[in-house]
Amino acid sequence: MVDQIKSKITTNFKQNSLETSKETAKQVAASVNRVKSSENNQNAKNVNQNVSKFISKDSIKQMTKEPPIDKANVSRIKMAIANGTYPVDLEKISDALLDAYKEMKD
């Protein structure tokens, strides 16, 4: 009879400890998320202030309107590829592939 009571108390204690630990973990995670969010907001404000010192709002609007792509050059390259006249430097390609492979291995 004593063993039965003892095991019930131990089981209840373990369950309560586990539930308390889970709640504490949730509270800590929520606190960490709030701090990170606050830091991110502050960093974003600092970046915006620093950017506005160097770049005017008009130039930012101009950059968002037009992509920084040379359309004439892109169409020239597309035509060369389609015609089969685009120069392919196999040595450069193989060196780049080998470098990428070595980087992945490290």
C-alpha positions in Angstrom: 0.0 0.0 0.0 2.8 2.4 0.8 4.5 1.5 -2.5 1.3 2.4 -4.4 1.1 5.8 -2.8 4.8 6.5 -3.3 4.6 5.6 -7.0 1.5 7.9 -7.5 3.3 10.8 -5.8 6.4 10.3 -8.0 4.4 10.0 -11.2 2.4 13.2 -10.3 5.6 15.0 -9.5 7.2 14.0 -12.8 4.2 15.1 -14.8 4.0 18.5 -13.0 7.7 19.0 -13.5 7.4 18.2 -17.2 4.4 20.5 -17.6 6.2 23.3 -15.8 9.3 22.8 -17.9 7.3 23.0 -21.1 5.6 26.2 -20.0 8.9 27.7 -19.0 10.4 26.8 -22.3 7.5 28.4 -24.1 7.9 31.6 -22.1 11.6 31.8 -22.7 11.1 31.2 -26.5 8.5 34.0 -26.5 10.8 36.3 -24.7 13.7 35.6 -27.1 11.4 36.2 -30.1 10.3 39.5 -28.7 13.9 40.6 -28.1 15.0 39.5 -31.6 12.0 41.3 -33.2 12.9 44.4 -31.3 16.6 44.2 -32.4 15.6 43.6 -36.0 13.3 46.6 -36.0 16.0 48.8 -34.5 18.6 47.5 -37.0 16.1 48.2 -39.9 15.7 51.8 -38.6 19.4 52.3 -38.4 20.0 51.0 -41.9 17.2 53.2 -43.3 18.7 56.3 -41.6 22.2 55.5 -42.9 20.9 54.8 -46.5 19.0 58.0 -46.6 22.2 59.9 -45.7 23.9 58.7 -48.9 21.0 58.1 -51.4 18.2 60.4 -52.0 14.6 59.2 -52.1 14.3 60.1 -55.7 17.2 57.9 -56.7 15.8 55.0 -54.7 12.5 55.4 -56.6 14.4 55.5 -59.9 16.2 52.3 -59.0 13.0 50.5 -58.2 11.4 51.5 -61.6 14.1 50.1 -63.8 16.0 46.8 -63.3 19.8 47.2 -63.6 19.9 45.0 -66.8 21.4 46.0 -70.1 18.6 44.7 -72.3 20.5 45.1 -75.5 23.4 43.0 -74.2 21.0 40.3 -72.9 19.4 40.0 -76.3 22.8 40.0 -78.1 23.9 37.1 -75.8 20.6 35.2 -76.4 21.0 35.6 -80.2 24.6 34.3 -80.0 23.5 31.3 -78.0 20.6 30.5 -80.3 23.0 30.8 -83.4 25.6 28.7 -81.7 28.2 31.5 -82.0 28.5 32.3 -78.3 32.1 31.6 -77.2 32.4 28.9 -74.5 35.7 28.8 -72.6 35.8 25.2 -71.4 38.9 25.7 -69.4 37.2 28.5 -67.3 34.1 26.3 -66.8 36.1 23.3 -65.7 38.2 25.4 -63.3 35.1 26.9 -61.8 33.4 23.5 -61.4 36.6 22.1 -59.8 36.8 25.1 -57.4 33.1 24.7 -56.5 33.7 20.9 -55.9 36.7 21.6 -53.7 34.8 24.2 -51.7 31.9 21.8 -51.1 34.3 19.1 -49.9 35.9 21.5 -47.3 
